[in-house]
Structures are given as structure tokens and as C-alpha cells.
Amino acid sequence: MSYNEKKVTIEMGGGQPPIELSTGKLAKQADGSVVLKQGDTMLLATVVSNREAKAGVDFLPLSVDYQEKYAATGRIPGGFLRREARLSDYEVLISRLVDRALRPLFPETYHADTQVMISLISADKDIMPDALAGLAASAAIAVSDIPFNGPISEVRVAKIDGQLVINPRLSELEKATLEFIVAGSAQDIGMVEGEANEISEAEMVEAIAFAHEAIKKQVDAQLELTKLVGSEVKREFNHEPSNLELREAIFAATYDKVYEIAKSGSTKHERSEKFSAIGEEFFATLGEELDEETKFLAKKYYHDVQYDAVRNLVLDEGIRLDGRNVRTVRPIWSEVDYLPAAHGSAVFTRGETQSLTSVTLGAKDDEQMIDGAFINGYNKFILHYNFPGFSTGEVRPNRGAGRREIGHGNLAMRSLKQVLPSDSENPYTIRVVSDILESNGSSSMATVCAGTLALLDAGVKLKAPVSGIAMGLITDEKSGKYAILSDILGDEDHLGDMDFKVTGTEKGIVACQMDLKINGLKWEVLTQALDQAKEARLHILGEMKKTIDAPREDYKPHAPRIISLTIDKEFIGAVIGPGGKIIQEMQRETGATISIEEVDGKGIVQIFADNKAAIDDASTRIKNIAAKPEIGEIYEGKVKSIMPFGAFVEIMPGKDGLLHISEIDWTRLETMDGVLKEGDIVTVKLLDVDKQGKMKLSRKVLLPRPPREEKPKQDAKPAGDTPKA
């Protein structure tokens, strides 16, 4: 069978393999499909979009799924089913990165169900696929007839050894001082997410600008592929009817009223109720016999009224929905040690957003196992974010963490990870859980602040406290006006043009997440937003320090303790025992949790327990096993077995020596009968260890030596009595 396959190649430079985009060979029944190949890494991206939109839908029902096939890395999935199951958190995070880059580029009036799927079908273990997924997805849309204001692309930018690098290899990332995924079109940046080691605002802008140059090159390649395929003409659609007379009537009747409510500085629920009342009052004037299309348009146009009123209030008067100016951060209060049984806890409240966060300290066995096709290993810092319905006054079933919860938790995890102590300073596995109790703007940043406070309360020796702030942007393209908003509300996030979250210490930025909904963000606006964010997060940090400004000197009395021992490699097997018998017995008898691993030719033992006695008991046992017997030392030994020629005595756990029959007593023993029995405790001295490690013991040298018996003297005979010959 012949294929009409088309290909383009992108030269990456820097010694990296080129990226190849091809279409026309695989998945030809999709509206668009592309295979991306770099080295041995291959991604298959497809897009399908319905021709018509469902009635009453005024948004884009877009789903983006990234999935890694285990066969791509020559592995079989774990678990009972041994097949790829629901998306892992890692796959969800990559799906979100692509979704956030693509979604703003579809036409506002395009409402057809659209699905983008990206599959990792082959993997080079040093070429990270997450930085290529956005390019593959955009290319699939580019070769389709689906309306799209792209193309876009995503790249990873990192600073390694002081140099900015695009899409570094996995093995190089350990040395990176900053790492961002940046997405955008040829003209604009649309999304940024990543982490850094306390960098300056200028460094961040420099990295984003560097990434944009690589994005432009990848966008050009997609345009070339589009021309080769001949898909420049996109499908026509009409997914959103209009009624200009109705729109004008709604604006005339409600705009001034909505503007005044927006200006009143009311609370979230008061404002929502008043907005609803104005809308219901107008809808009642339309009569009861409305067709579905008119109802749909009336609700949409009333939303437009709120959108314009809120934005104009900020741009014209500098007043926000809750009465603040653009730079003011809402009131903050916080408290630590709120949960008496937790190892660390904090409540952080900023305005109408509140997080109750707990910290749990665990052992090595509590580490999270990561079993992905591309990424696998163990993670000793875990952060979970929960967002129940009651936090926004809604009734919503609890079906576990959704994509939003996973994404928000990951941002907070990235932020706090940067300031954790090193493994040598922190032996614990740490789990942080943020339960959002109220939400009206940036609960992820509240999680960062509450997480910092809870970790300090737990006694974790953070390098520095971290705070976070969510920034917003409102622009007017016609007038050129814009306003940067500090500490945005939920409505400002929804009605604004940017959601920019920045976290950092006093020294610099440690993580960020930015999503833009407009085109044409100028670099000076981004720089101003970062500077204003720094001002806000330092203010928040100052408020946090009023509650706790340093780690507690010690862990809580009820927190578990961990000690580490280093033993010679040769004793690892002895501590574990055959089939784990010895270590399991120690854990059962002492109540401690014991883990052991080989690191750099040494055995590293961690003993974890919630009381000192258990730790001391386990520590003594392990030291005894790993101790080396010394010639000349005296030991309390236990008779393990009796032989005709002596007894074998255990002087240390697992270390037996021979107590020969001749070394038991100064008196000569003819037999072992009745001398010793198994289980007897005897005191012995180690006389010698031969080349084979066999030990020679003696008991008699520790006993008083009996006096030597004198032989009887013979009577002397007279000299004259010498017999004659």
C-alpha cells in the first residue's frame, strides 16, 4: 500500500537529534494526525472534532489526553491487569500543559466537541517527551481543517552550568537552576510553568524570551507542513447564533445596575445574589414563552454585561469587586499547631480563601513509588491538594482528585520542594495535605503558604520560608489601557486576561504558573507583573513570619524519630537474614520500622519508631550484628550446639566460635557430658581468628588457675649402700 506521507524536519542544534514531523501514514481517519520523532522518541498525536456543536453549549468542550505506552520503553505495566489504566498524575500534568497552551487559540465561537490524544509510542530514555507533546498536538491540528489560531509549540528551557538550554536531556536536568515549560505562538507567549532555585525576575524573563525563539522555529515548521498537506483552508462553522437587538436591550437595562453592584465592594455570595437578581428581573420582562435559543442568548449576553462592567470598573476607576485597589493584598491571618495529633499543621486564610494543611513524617517505607512508562522510582516528598464542594458553597460529589486538584497540588509541591533540607539532613518521607475550606481566588497559593507554616511547625528545617501570590491582568486593546491585579479573586480570574501565579523566598522565585487568554502581551507588562508579584509575596511572607518565622527546634513529642546507622557492606545480608527473617524479627520484637540499602559501598540503615526505647533496642541489635569481634575481648556468649570435641558459642548475633573441650576448664575433661547444655550463657575470651574467619574461644583463661601439685620426693640413700657390681 502506498502512502502520501509528508515530512518536515526541525534542526535543534546543540548536538541534539533533529525533530521530524510526518503525516499521512498513521491514523488517517482522524481529522488530523502527526508522528513526531526525535532520536528514538516517537509521539503519535491525533485530533478529532465534531462538525456541529451541541445545543446550549457556549464553551469549547476540549479534552486533551497524553498517555505513555509501556511498550515504548520495553516494560510491562505493573498491577493485576498488566495494562495501561487511567492516566497517572504525571500524564495528567502533561495533558494539562498541552490543554492550557491549545485552548485559548481556538475561536471563541467554536463549540464543537474536540478531542486531542497524544501517545508515547517509542521512547529514548534521555529525551523527555513532555516538552514535545505540545508541538505534536499543535501539528496534528495544523494539518486538519479544524479552525485554530495557531500553530503553537511548547519547549523546556533550563539553565545548566550558567547557560540557557532548550529541551535538555533528562540526565542534564539534575544540574539545572531553573526549568520551565513555555508555550506560545510565533507572536506571543501563552503559558509558562516550572520551578527554579531562587532566581531573579530578570532571569525568568530572559529564560522565557530565550524559549520563545525556539518556539518560533517550531511554528514555522508546522506552517510548512500545513502547506505540504494543503490544509490551509479550514472548515466553516456557525456554533453561536446572535441577536444584536436582544444584546443591546440587555446592556441598556442592566449595565449600570451591574456596574454599581461591582463597585459596592460586597462579599462573593452577596455579589452573586445581587447579580442574579438583576438578571432574573430582566429575564422576567421577556415573557414566559421564550424559545431555547433566546434563553441561551439572554444568559450569554448578561454574562457579557458582567464581563464588561467589572473590567471597565478596574480600568476606569482602579476599583475591584471587593473594593481594593490593584496592588492591595486581602487581609491575612494564620495559625500553627491547630491539629494537636498531627506532626505539623497550619491554617492560612487570605480574604475568602482558606487552607487547613497538615504534615505527616514517615519512614523510608512510606516513600511513594512512581511506576510510569518513562519516569519510575521513588518520591519522598508528597503533596496532596483537596478542593471539596463546600469550599465554594456548592453541592458537588466527591469523586477523588480531578485534573485541577492534581495540577494545583503539583505547583505547590514544586514550590516547597525547592526549600526542603537535603536527604542527609532530613531522613523523613514527608506528606503535606492541603484541604481547601474556603475558596475565592488562588487556593494553590494559599496551599504554598499554609504548607510552609505547617512544615516549620513540624520542625522540618526548611532553607527559607516560601509564599505565593496570584496575579491578574485586564487589558483594553482599543485604548491600550491595562491593569495588573495583585491577589486576584475567583471572578477576576474568570473575567480577566491572565492568571499568573508566582512563589518564592526573600531571595528569589522558586516556581511559577502563567496562563494568558489574550494575544500580544508585551515584555514590559510581564516584567511589571513580576515586580508587582514580588512586592505582594514579600508582604505575605511578612504576615506569615508573625505566626512562625523559623523551624521548631525539635519535632513534636508524638512525632516519630529516625536514626541512621552506617554499617559495612558485608553485614547487609546478616542484618536482613535469610528471606528477611532477621530484620522482620527485629521489627516484630522492637516495634520499630527498619530499612536498609546499599549506598556507595556502605549499608545505610534507618530505624523509625515513635518511642526512644524501640529505637535504642533495634539500634543495639543491629550494632551487635554489624560489629566485628576483636581478639582479646571478653564476651557473654550463648551455647548454640554441643559437639564431642567442645561447644559452639554465639558471642554476637550470627557469630559463633568454637569453645574447645580443652578450653573449658583447667581440669582435663574426658567428655562433654553434663559439662554444658544448649542455651547456657558463658563468659569467654576470643583468643584468635584464623584466615577463614573461624574463632577460637576460651573459658578457662578467665578462671583462676589452680596451683600446680608437687610430686612426692624419694627417700635419699646412704652413699655406702651403692650396690656393688
C-alpha atoms as one frame of an Amber mdcrd trajectory, in Angstrom:
protein
   0.000   0.000   0.000   1.318   3.445  -0.856   1.093   6.399   1.494   1.058
  10.068   0.715   3.362  10.811   3.634   4.616  14.370   4.144   7.545  15.299
   6.386   9.346  18.336   7.740  12.485  18.455   9.876  13.418  20.880  12.647
  17.128  21.244  13.405  17.511  21.740  17.155  21.250  22.423  17.325  23.354
  21.946  20.424  24.154  18.359  19.477  20.511  17.271  19.736  18.880  14.980
  17.168  16.561  16.810  14.740  12.794  16.669  15.230  10.819  15.119  12.381
   7.093  15.775  11.881   5.278  13.441   9.484   1.652  12.908   8.487  -0.318
  10.726   6.094   0.858   7.305   7.255  -0.811   6.589  10.615  -4.348   7.222
  11.940  -5.710   8.598   8.685  -9.362   8.573   9.781  -8.692  11.232  12.411
  -9.244  14.843  11.346  -5.528  15.333  11.824  -2.655  13.069  12.854   1.093
  13.584  13.146   4.007  11.413  14.207   6.787  13.335  15.940  10.185  11.650
  16.068  13.378  12.748  17.821  16.070  10.155  18.318  14.230   7.019  19.415
  11.341   9.009  20.899   8.100   8.924  18.909   4.764  10.563  19.695   1.519
   9.953  17.817  -0.836  12.945  18.096  -4.402  12.902  16.755  -7.306  15.336
  16.802 -10.980  14.790  16.069 -13.636  17.495  16.238 -17.372  17.145  15.607
 -18.852  19.134  12.736 -21.709  20.506  14.826 -21.937  21.799  18.384 -24.488
  20.614  20.902 -27.400  22.955  21.550 -26.984  25.286  24.505 -23.198  24.962
  24.709 -21.353  28.290  24.920 -17.811  26.990  25.513 -15.285  24.710  23.824
 -15.666  21.095  25.069 -11.994  20.269  24.566 -10.325  17.200  26.068  -6.586
  16.569  25.876  -5.131  13.212  26.905  -1.452  12.319  26.960  -0.665   8.653
  27.586   2.557   6.659  27.668   2.561   3.157  26.266   4.718   0.880  28.424
   5.915  -0.933  25.309   7.567   2.354  24.314  10.194   1.732  26.982  10.208
  -2.072  26.776   8.277  -2.524  30.026   5.152  -4.384  31.101   2.749  -2.433
  33.345   2.508  -3.418  36.998  -0.716  -4.246  38.795  -3.142  -7.115  38.426
  -4.394  -6.236  34.920  -0.952  -5.640  33.400  -2.273  -2.994  31.034  -2.337
   0.787  30.777  -5.121   2.042  33.050  -6.350   5.533  33.963  -3.879   8.341
  33.401  -1.212   8.716  36.067  -0.658  12.074  37.770   2.400  12.579  35.555
   0.330  12.011  32.406  -2.429  14.297  33.711   0.111  17.076  34.304   1.413
  16.806  30.727  -2.169  16.727  29.420  -2.859  19.953  31.323   0.241  21.640
  29.901  -0.926  20.916  26.353  -4.559  21.808  27.087  -3.639  25.181  28.573
  -1.491  26.004  25.553  -4.102  25.000  22.948  -7.422  26.098  24.456  -7.056
  29.916  24.119  -6.179  29.586  20.414  -9.492  28.109  19.258 -12.041  30.695
  18.008 -14.267  31.986  20.819 -17.408  30.932  18.939 -16.200  27.376  18.185
 -18.114  24.991  20.487 -17.840  21.540  18.877 -16.664  18.559  20.959 -12.930
  18.265  20.280 -10.515  15.593  21.432  -6.723  15.674  21.233  -4.823  12.488
  22.039  -1.045  12.173  22.299   0.570   8.752  22.771   4.188   7.976  23.564
   4.795   5.000  21.247   8.595   4.833  21.440  10.981   6.337  23.963  14.580
   7.405  24.115  15.165   7.296  27.868  17.165  10.535  27.805  14.831  12.593
  25.572  11.911  13.887  27.631   8.582  13.575  25.763   6.676  16.157  27.840
   8.468  19.021  26.080   7.453  17.593  22.681   3.780  16.814  23.358   2.524
  20.351  22.669   4.363  20.508  19.347   2.921  17.155  18.259  -0.640  18.145
  19.243  -0.470  21.506  17.509   0.941  19.908  14.351  -1.981  17.450  14.270
  -4.432  20.384  14.416  -2.412  22.285  11.813  -2.778  19.506   9.205  -6.532
  19.224   9.881  -9.361  21.508   8.744 -10.268  22.444  12.333 -10.330  26.228
  12.916  -7.344  27.198  15.047  -5.496  30.471  15.583  -2.165  28.698  15.842
   0.109  26.902  15.403   1.756  26.876  18.819   4.561  24.898  20.370   5.990
  24.071  23.767   9.624  23.781  24.799  11.517  23.224  28.022  14.093  25.871
  28.889  16.673  25.199  31.584  19.782  26.928  32.865  22.615  24.434  33.185
  26.132  25.493  34.196  25.043  29.099  33.728  23.805  28.580  30.143  20.221
  28.505  28.876  19.399  25.280  27.028  16.307  24.229  25.061  14.944  20.729
  25.752  17.936  19.435  27.725  18.344  15.713  28.201  16.937  14.087  31.315
  20.450  13.337  32.590  21.311  17.062  32.462  18.336  18.331  34.448  19.806
  17.488  37.859  22.201  20.421  37.409  19.535  22.927  36.311  18.985  26.059
  38.398  15.757  26.830  36.552  13.405  24.690  34.485  10.292  25.980  32.715
   7.913  24.616  30.112   6.998  27.574  27.883   4.239  27.559  25.249   3.301
  30.155  22.681   2.649  31.099  19.098   5.032  32.908  16.757   3.806  36.223
  18.174   3.012  35.580  21.833   3.727  33.574  24.968   0.612  31.794  26.225
   1.671  29.508  29.063   4.600  29.085  31.450   5.073  26.541  34.214   8.142
  25.445  36.113  10.474  25.770  39.047  13.738  27.480  39.902  16.366  27.839
  42.589  15.542  31.319  43.936  16.138  33.205  40.689  15.531  36.877  39.997
  12.628  38.268  37.981  15.077  39.339  35.259  16.413  35.778  34.932  12.899
  34.485  34.478  12.054  36.959  31.716  15.345  36.145  29.995  14.545  32.409
  30.057  11.036  32.909  28.655  12.328  35.123  25.850  15.009  32.524  25.018
  12.342  29.813  24.848  10.182  31.929  22.535  12.886  31.984  19.887  12.853
  28.168  19.752   9.045  28.161  19.645   9.068  30.422  16.562  11.268  27.921
  14.714   8.914  25.047  15.535   5.849  27.074  14.499   7.450  27.782  11.105
   7.951  24.036  10.556   4.254  23.391  11.234   3.238  26.074   8.727   5.493
  24.381   6.178   3.828  21.009   6.889   0.383  22.609   6.541   1.299  23.845
   3.066   2.681  20.436   2.046  -0.589  18.802   3.058  -2.724  21.581   1.580
  -4.806  22.180   4.691  -4.647  25.979   4.832  -8.412  26.287   4.304 -10.364
  25.452   7.485 -13.948  24.281   7.888 -16.777  26.763   8.160 -18.889  26.724
  11.297 -21.756  28.533  12.991 -21.876  27.343  16.583 -23.135  30.516  18.188
 -26.277  32.324  16.943 -26.667  36.038  17.605 -29.424  38.549  18.333 -27.984
  42.051  18.377 -31.285  43.665  19.408 -31.521  41.408  22.452 -27.897  42.155
  23.314 -28.447  45.913  23.162 -31.612  45.606  25.267 -29.825  43.627  27.988
 -26.907  46.044  28.107 -29.221  49.062  28.254 -31.315  47.575  31.051 -28.647
  46.022  33.267 -25.172  47.502  32.675 -25.452  50.478  35.065 -27.002  48.316
  37.797 -24.293  45.670  37.444 -21.589  48.360  37.494 -22.902  49.739  40.785
 -23.029  46.268  42.376 -19.454  45.638  41.201 -18.407  48.948  42.745 -20.129
  48.276  46.099 -17.331  46.073  47.490 -19.699  43.318  48.624 -18.698  39.759
  49.506 -18.631  36.946  46.985 -22.042  35.463  47.871 -23.752  38.862  48.313
 -22.441  39.989  44.954 -23.513  36.750  43.262 -27.041  37.019  44.676 -27.383
  40.651  43.575 -26.098  39.909  40.070 -28.566  37.015  39.796 -31.451  39.194
  40.959 -30.730  41.820  38.277 -30.617  39.125  35.611 -33.827  37.453  36.765
 -35.592  40.840  36.834 -34.724  41.451  33.191 -35.478  37.889  32.042 -38.970
  38.259  33.514 -39.658  41.159  31.113 -39.060  38.887  28.141 -42.154  36.840
  28.898 -42.521  33.174  29.726 -42.844  31.834  26.203 -39.212  32.106  25.178
 -37.596  29.657  22.802 -34.453  27.862  23.912 -32.210  29.914  21.628 -33.405
  33.204  23.127 -32.898  31.903  26.679 -29.414  30.759  25.746 -28.503  34.119
  24.200 -30.017  36.129  27.054 -27.839  34.345  29.628 -24.772  34.729  27.429
 -25.326  38.455  26.877 -25.939  39.050  30.576 -22.609  37.356  31.288 -21.063
  39.791  28.779 -22.579  42.672  30.770 -20.831  41.471  33.944 -17.604  40.901
  31.996 -17.551  44.443  30.617 -18.717  46.149  33.829 -16.113  44.531  36.060
 -13.280  45.161  33.620 -14.269  48.773  32.947 -14.521  49.457  36.685 -10.903
  48.389  37.114  -9.583  50.181  34.009 -11.502  53.432  34.528 -11.553  53.809
  38.315  -8.960  51.331  39.598 -11.616  49.732  41.839 -12.042  45.978  42.145
 -15.029  43.815  43.049 -14.205  43.738  46.754 -13.293  47.434  46.895  -9.493
  47.045  46.793  -7.108  48.877  44.513  -4.956  46.907  42.073  -1.973  46.357
  44.414  -3.639  45.578  47.744  -3.484  42.055  49.161  -6.510  40.890  51.127
  -6.283  40.595  54.946  -4.277  37.589  56.162  -4.405  35.567  59.355  -2.708
  32.293  60.129  -2.231  29.832  62.957   0.052  26.842  63.521  -0.256  23.727
  65.697  -4.007  23.753  65.090  -4.283  19.938  64.863  -2.856  18.512  68.118
  -2.361  14.962  66.813  -0.687  15.903  63.518   3.102  16.131  63.237   2.662
  19.690  61.947  -0.335  21.800  60.949  -1.391  25.297  59.929  -4.411  27.333
  58.946  -3.776  30.074  56.388  -6.549  32.497  55.436  -6.302  35.278  52.868
  -9.596  37.076  52.315 -12.179  34.413  51.451  -9.599  31.716  50.698  -8.564
  29.298  53.442  -6.338  26.215  53.625  -6.036  23.766  56.501  -2.749  21.944
  55.913  -1.182  19.036  57.767   2.280  17.462  57.686   2.979  13.785  58.342
   6.506  12.446  58.859   7.075   8.885  57.713   9.787   6.294  57.213  11.538
   5.219  54.043   8.907   2.522  53.558   6.359   5.325  53.186   8.011   6.693
  50.044   5.758   6.980  47.006   6.575   4.508  44.258   6.427   6.022  40.766
   5.780   3.294  38.182   5.372   5.104  34.865   6.472   4.054  31.424   9.032
   6.867  31.200   9.500   8.030  34.808   9.845   5.491  37.599  11.491   5.445
  41.007  10.624   6.724  44.487   9.490  10.071  45.846   9.964  11.058  49.493
   8.106  14.394  49.321   4.386  14.164  48.611   1.849  16.991  48.472  -1.883
  16.444  48.009  -4.437  19.196  47.408  -8.160  18.690  48.055 -10.918  21.009
  46.834 -14.317  19.949  48.241 -17.568  21.488  47.009 -18.358  23.228  50.297
 -15.288  25.456  49.854 -17.271  27.413  47.242 -20.706  26.820  48.760 -21.596
  24.172  46.175 -23.039  20.678  46.282 -20.583  18.507  44.400 -19.978  14.747
  44.708 -16.585  13.644  45.951 -15.099  11.507  43.185 -11.439  11.833  44.099
  -8.830  14.245  42.796  -9.539  15.739  39.390  -7.090  17.291  36.952  -7.388
  20.692  38.591  -6.522  19.280  42.022  -3.549  17.385  40.595  -2.276  20.483
  38.802  -2.670  22.823  41.776  -1.029  20.313  44.103   1.897  19.920  41.711
   2.538  23.676  41.632   2.608  23.819  45.432   4.830  20.721  45.550   7.316
  22.301  43.111   7.447  25.429  45.278   8.093  23.729  48.611  10.449  21.105
  47.167  12.972  23.824  46.397  13.485  24.706  50.079  13.461  21.244  51.664
  16.605  20.176  53.523  18.908  17.687  51.831  18.378  13.953  52.322  21.304
  13.836  54.731  19.624  16.495  56.890  16.115  15.082  56.553  15.670  11.306
  56.844  11.865  11.508  56.728   9.362  10.839  53.985   7.125  13.921  54.153
   3.466  14.150  53.162   1.732  17.529  53.067  -2.062  17.642  52.644  -3.893
  20.893  51.909  -7.654  20.855  52.447  -9.244  23.959  50.975 -12.033  25.070
  53.317 -12.892  28.321  51.517 -12.049  29.423  48.012 -12.292  32.767  46.288
  -9.052  33.157  44.413  -5.799  31.234  44.335  -6.193  28.355  46.728  -2.977
  26.884  45.287  -1.033  29.886  46.605  -2.778  29.506  49.967  -1.542  25.902
  49.906   2.050  27.080  49.432   1.766  29.479  52.375  -0.035  27.006  54.648
   2.406  24.277  53.619   5.367  26.425  54.621   3.829  27.185  58.008   2.929
  23.543  58.656   6.428  22.323  57.733   8.002  24.872  60.071   5.546  23.789
  62.785   6.607  20.172  62.234  10.265  21.076  62.787  11.360  20.463  59.190
  14.483  22.541  58.627  13.438  24.488  55.525  16.155  26.514  53.827  13.783
  29.505  53.766  10.030  30.181  54.035   8.062  30.363  50.770   4.998  32.455
  49.952   2.924  32.683  46.787   0.680  35.172  45.022  -1.732  35.015  42.072
  -1.620  37.978  39.692  -4.246  39.015  37.152  -4.376  41.257  34.113  -7.143
  43.271  32.473  -6.465  44.927  29.132  -8.312  47.021  26.553  -6.809  46.657
  23.087  -8.615  49.735  21.729  -7.430  52.215  24.353  -4.196  50.454  25.238
  -5.128  50.550  28.923  -4.172  47.706  31.191  -4.220  46.928  34.894  -2.164
  44.329  36.752  -4.023  42.933  39.754  -2.378  41.525  42.877  -4.091  38.680
  44.745  -6.929  38.056  42.284 -10.411  36.892  43.207 -12.085  33.929  41.558
 -14.255  36.266  39.447 -11.178  38.251  38.382  -9.539  35.021  37.259 -12.633
  34.149  35.226 -13.166  37.636  33.781  -9.519  38.645  33.395  -6.900  38.057
  30.727  -4.156  36.387  32.773  -3.671  34.089  35.727  -0.056  34.345  36.836
   0.998  32.538  39.998   4.478  33.191  41.418   6.065  31.651  44.502   9.367
  32.496  46.115  11.527  33.220  49.117  13.010  36.565  50.095  15.925  35.771
  47.763  14.004  34.869  44.610  11.468  32.887  42.584  11.106  29.137  43.163
   8.089  28.295  40.945   5.545  29.851  38.610   2.473  29.099  36.526   1.116
  31.522  33.936  -1.867  31.267  31.601  -2.741  34.021  29.136  -6.099  34.416
  27.426  -5.104  37.252  25.089  -2.612  37.846  22.329   0.091  40.450  22.400
   1.409  40.532  25.969   4.305  42.946  25.921   7.540  42.085  27.699   7.352
  45.269  29.764   3.915  44.227  31.048   5.286  40.812  32.051   8.222  42.489
  33.819   5.860  44.834  35.664   3.658  41.880  36.686   6.676  40.063  38.121
   7.839  43.124  40.056   4.343  43.688  41.457   4.148  39.987  42.355   7.422
  40.266  44.277   6.035  43.162  46.298   2.895  41.150  47.124   4.563  37.871
  48.031   7.078  39.625  50.296   4.155  41.290  52.064   2.505  37.891  52.550
   5.796  36.429  53.772   5.994  39.168  56.382   2.497  38.294  57.628   3.403
  34.596  57.793   6.513  35.319  59.862   4.350  36.932  62.522   2.970  33.440
  63.162   6.204  31.416  62.876   9.471  32.556  61.331  11.748  29.526  61.735
  11.523  25.739  62.121  10.795  24.475  65.606  13.930  23.387  67.453  12.655
  19.826  67.737   9.937  17.639  66.303   6.642  17.273  68.187   6.794  14.874
  71.167   4.424  12.469  69.393   6.277  12.660  66.071   8.229   9.547  65.097
  12.002   9.577  65.281  14.523   8.292  62.791  18.159   7.484  63.318  20.597
   6.375  60.658  23.428   3.881  61.066  26.204   3.099  58.635  27.483  -0.478
  58.546  29.954  -2.303  56.367  28.515  -3.681  53.145  29.393  -7.249  54.188
  26.877  -7.099  57.070  23.825  -6.060  55.000  22.896  -9.691  54.409  23.375
 -10.555  58.083  21.029  -7.753  59.186  18.379  -8.834  56.685  18.796 -12.546
  57.304  17.697 -15.430  55.059  14.423 -14.442  53.434  14.307 -11.317  55.620
  13.992 -13.415  58.780  16.337 -11.381  60.996  15.076  -7.899  60.092  11.436
  -8.983  60.330  12.071 -10.498  63.742  13.718  -7.286  64.954  10.788  -5.196
  63.701   8.271  -7.512  65.344  10.038  -7.625  68.691  11.074  -3.963  68.955
   8.101  -2.268  67.238  10.472  -0.192  65.089  10.443   0.040  61.299  13.860
  -0.776  59.820  15.035  -0.165  56.263  18.433  -0.862  54.769  20.009  -0.087
  51.417  23.464  -0.053  49.898  24.824   3.421  49.075  28.368   3.988  47.832
  29.571   0.620  49.085  28.127   1.065  52.594  24.983  -0.182  54.260  22.687
   2.681  55.294  20.229   1.581  57.976  17.274   3.735  59.026  15.388   2.945
  62.233  11.965   4.563  62.551   9.783   4.467  65.686   7.573   6.679  67.806
   9.467   5.983  71.039  13.114   6.056  72.070  13.134   2.603  73.675  12.204
   0.904  70.402  14.895   2.805  68.518  17.556   2.011  71.130  16.626  -1.680
  71.170  16.744  -2.009  67.392  19.943   0.042  67.188  21.710  -2.184  69.729
  20.702  -5.333  67.871  21.940  -4.013  64.533  25.207  -2.787  66.036  25.756
  -6.220  67.524  25.157  -7.895  64.165  27.445  -5.487  62.352  30.173  -5.429
  65.000  33.476  -7.143  64.321  34.766  -9.425  67.114  38.128  -8.301  68.463
  40.849 -10.670  69.609  41.414 -10.395  73.345  37.906  -9.111  74.099  35.619
 -10.839  76.589  32.042 -11.724  75.542  28.884 -13.088  77.101  28.024 -15.956
  74.751  25.173 -18.374  74.301  25.821 -22.081  73.743  24.292 -22.942  70.373
  25.335 -26.587  69.983  27.326 -29.320  71.764  29.879 -31.481  69.991  32.112
 -34.306  71.339  35.105 -32.005  70.975  33.556 -28.881  72.507  30.736 -26.332
  72.118  29.871 -23.647  69.584  29.114 -20.390  71.357  27.405 -17.349  69.787
  29.274 -14.291  71.058  27.468 -11.855  68.721  24.275 -12.273  66.692  25.157
 -14.641  63.875  28.794 -15.035  65.013  29.742 -18.394  66.537  33.118 -19.511
  67.833  34.472 -22.859  68.992  34.988 -23.379  72.684  37.180 -26.498  72.551
  36.809 -29.074  75.320  40.361 -28.292  76.360  39.477 -24.587  76.825  36.503
 -25.068  79.113  38.290 -25.731  82.377  41.784 -26.168  83.724  40.788 -29.660
  84.729  41.107 -32.143  81.926  37.678 -33.180  80.656  37.274 -36.576  79.060
  33.755 -35.942  77.721  31.229 -33.103  77.200  28.510 -34.991  79.010  26.990
 -32.818  81.737  29.509 -30.011  81.215  27.384 -27.559  79.171  23.993 -27.635
  77.543  22.409 -25.639  74.708  21.181 -22.230  75.852  23.731 -21.827  78.642
  25.295 -18.390  78.940  29.047 -18.493  79.314  31.721 -15.868  79.557  34.514
 -16.420  77.053  37.541 -14.688  75.666  38.337 -14.517  71.947  41.810 -15.971
  71.541  42.222 -15.955  67.778  40.508 -15.670  64.368  42.028 -17.665  61.532
  42.106 -16.755  57.853  38.762 -18.433  57.264  37.158 -16.305  59.990  36.848
 -19.197  62.464  37.039 -18.010  66.043  38.866 -19.742  68.872  37.311 -19.147
  72.299  38.454 -19.931  75.811  36.640 -20.048  79.114  39.415 -21.394  81.234
  41.700 -18.387  80.747  39.100 -16.355  82.648  39.125 -18.823  85.575  41.675
 -18.831  88.382  44.435 -21.232  87.556  44.727 -23.924  90.210  48.095 -24.291
  91.981  50.387 -26.922  90.487  50.561 -30.146  92.511  54.119 -31.013  93.776
  55.348 -34.560  93.124  56.418 -36.524  96.294  60.213 -36.712  96.841  62.008
 -40.174  97.040  63.990 -41.009 100.223  67.795 -40.429  99.921  70.049 -43.475
 100.227  73.465 -43.570 102.006  76.463 -43.336  99.737  77.957 -46.539 101.071
  74.904 -48.519 100.109  75.641 -48.296  96.429  75.331 -51.843  95.148  78.416
 -53.451  94.014  78.919 -54.921  90.605
